[in-house]
Amino acid sequence: MLDIKYIREHAEEVKKNCENRGVKVDINRLLELDEKRRAKKSEVDNLRATRNQGSKGKPSDEDIAKMRQVGDDIAKTEAELKTIEEEYDTLVLAVPNIASPDTPVGPDESGNVVIRTVGEIPKFDFQPKEHWELGQALGIIDTERATKVSGTRFAYLKGGLAMLEFALVQFAFSVLTDEKILKKIIKKVGLDVPSTPFVPVIPPVFIRPEVFQKMGRLEPKDERYYIPKDDLYLIGSAEHTLGSMHMDEVFNVEALPIRYIGFSAAFRREAGAASKDMKGILRVHQFDKLEMESFTRPEDSLKEQDFFVAIEEYFMQELELPYRVVAICTGDMGAPDYRQIDIETWLPGQNKYRETHTSDLMTDYQSRRLNIKTKIGDKTEFVHMNDATAIAMSRTPIAIMENYQQKDGSIKIPKALQKYTGFKEIKKKGLGL
């Protein structure tokens, strides 16, 4: 969340930011509640001080009666404060992060801006197929049986495609845990960031509602899977339990940056996409994902995001997939984001670029809610947080399938992955190996 002091001092900027992001929050009401909240807190403090003073020495009957009245007044004032704070908390948590100066202003995805395009779009001497056609023909994607077992928007990944997923996991881990490769990436793009390796993590896929709220990712709730009996949500990405794992902790500044690469299943209801991408595995309820997360000093967070984007581009270049880097506009990015950069990869079967990676810089928006700080000498301040897609297992395999498809219906494996798969192509034989 934003610091309420910042909102007080920059009310018009905050209002304009809400407008640019398409978020309706009554900032005037929030500031009114903030004033009432502070006044009421002062009342409570003064009443408690009076009670404490009156408890010294041996009280008379008159003193006891007065203190009893003070106790009643405290209870009444605290109840009033609680009512004010409930409305205040609802409003302050709804205020989105301030967008970075270089974030394009726009109402929706139409306002996104392409920063650069990398790689040549492949040319085929045949009509390229979509991934789901390739998957069905090769016997490596089975949505029909998954629908019988689990319902729509689920799939069995089989044979060569299942092995391709784990090859991608090994590939990503091998890059992100190797300081030499990270130094190479940093040098190539001319960044001034540490080459601290990422720590591999398999995080929980369940998260408590209050922690999800602190991450600023609980809404929209209709996108989430909720288990009422246990009062737990299934995560929509590993970042949800990676970013919150250091809640209420203080880092020594020497320990920063702390970087994680998490692998987990992700669950999304896709409630707002009832008729979109129904075929195949582009938009499913369950998929696996590798997610990067980091905690840095405030002055380093923008460079850290640029580093994350450089890593994403390294993956795309090593896989030899054509892509473009896109600056996401104010109306299309998430509420916690200060700056969002996406990568869209070319899909020949669809004849267009589709999002495969997202990089989010939250500044201290999440850490303020989660109470994650760093200590610099005698001073403490909130850390800055970044998260970014390393590889989303529904999207990247799709891009490989469509870009590496052959006329006979087989799919070649990118050179960077062949040592992990143990084979060079997926073809219609056995289980698609």
Secondary structure, 3 states (H helix, E strand, C coil): CCCHHHHHHCHHHHHHHHHHCCCCCCHHHHHHHHHHHHHHHHHHHHHHHHHHHHCCCCCCHHHHHHHHHHHHHHHHHHHHHHHHHHHHHHHHHHCCCCCCCCCCCCCCHHHCEEEEEECCCCCCCCCCCCHHHHHHHHCCEEHHHHHHHCCCCCCEECHHHHHHHHHHHHHHHHHHCCHHHHHHHHHHHCCCCCCCCCEEECCCCEECHHHHHHCCCCCCHHHCEEECCCCEEECCCCHHHHCCCCCCCEEEHHHCCEEEEEEEEEECCCCCCCCCCCCCCCCCCEEEEEEEEEEECHHHHHHHHHHHHHHHHHHHHHCCCCEEEEECCCCCCCCCCCEEEEEEEEECCCCEEEEEEEEEEEECHHHHHHCCEEEECCEEEECEEEEEEEEECCHHHHHHHHHCECCCCCEECCHHHHHHHCCCEECCCCCCC
